Amino acid sequence: MSEDPSSLSRVVLDILKPHIPTLVDFCKEISKVKGVKKVNGLVVEVDAETDSIKLTVEGKDIDFEELESTVKKLGAAIHSVDEVLIEG
């Protein structure tokens, strides 16, 4: 069986994260995930202990499992996957 030539090149996530790490540090860590070339973080809402952010990740053959793991490692949670772009 041949490998699937399609790859994840863009994903937009709705994320709930603690105030620490900062958005800049959070995005820097996400940028280290395999396949990631660009990360855009937008704060949507701030509560007493958390930030709701919209995270746009772009690249080539993004490792989504590693992305999920990194988000969790940073103490955050993915609420939803709002957009996905797969290229073949």
N, C-alpha and C positions, 0 to 999 in steps of 0.2 A: 504494500500500500504506500502511495506517495504522500509526502507531507502537504498540508494545506498551505497554499501560497498566500492566502489572505492574512493581513496583519492589522492590528489595532494602531491607528495613527492619530486618533483624537478621542478624548473622553471628557465629558463634563460631569462633575460630581457635586452633589449637595452634601456638605460635611458639617458636622458639629464638632468643634474643637475647644479645648480649654484656652484661656488667655495666653498661657505659656505652653509651648513656644509661641513667639510672635508670628505674625503672618509671614514676614520675610524669612525667618528661620524655618518655618514649616515648609514653605515653597522651596527653599534651598535643599532640604532633605528629600522632598519629592523629586527634585531635578536629578537626584543621584540614581533613581530607579532605571533599570535597564531599558533602553529604547527611548527614554524621554529626552526631548530637545528643548521644549519650552513649557513653562508653567506660569499660569496667570491665576492669581488669587484675588477674590473680591469679597469684602466683608458685606454681608447682607443684613445682619442683625447682631447686636451685642446685648447679652444678658449679664446678670450679676457675676456668673462664673464661666460663661462660655461665649464663643463667637460662632455664628452660622456663616459659613463661607461657600461661595460658588468657586469651584476649582476646575480650571480648564487645563488639561494636560495634552500636549502635542508631541509627536515624534514619529519614529518608525519602529514597528513591531514592539510596541510598549508591552512590558510584562505586567499584565493586570493583577496577577496573584501577588507579585512583589509590591505593586502599588498598594493593594489592599493591606498587605502586611505592614508596610511602612506607615500608612495612615494609623493603623492600630497601635503600632510601636510609639507613635507620637501622642497617644492618648486620645485620639479622635475617633469618630464613627462616621461611616458613610450612610447617609440617610437615603439617598437615591442616586441612581445613574440616570442623568437627564438627557444625555446625548452621547452617541457613539458613532465613530466613523471607521469603517473597515475598508482597507484598500487591498485589491487583489493583484 
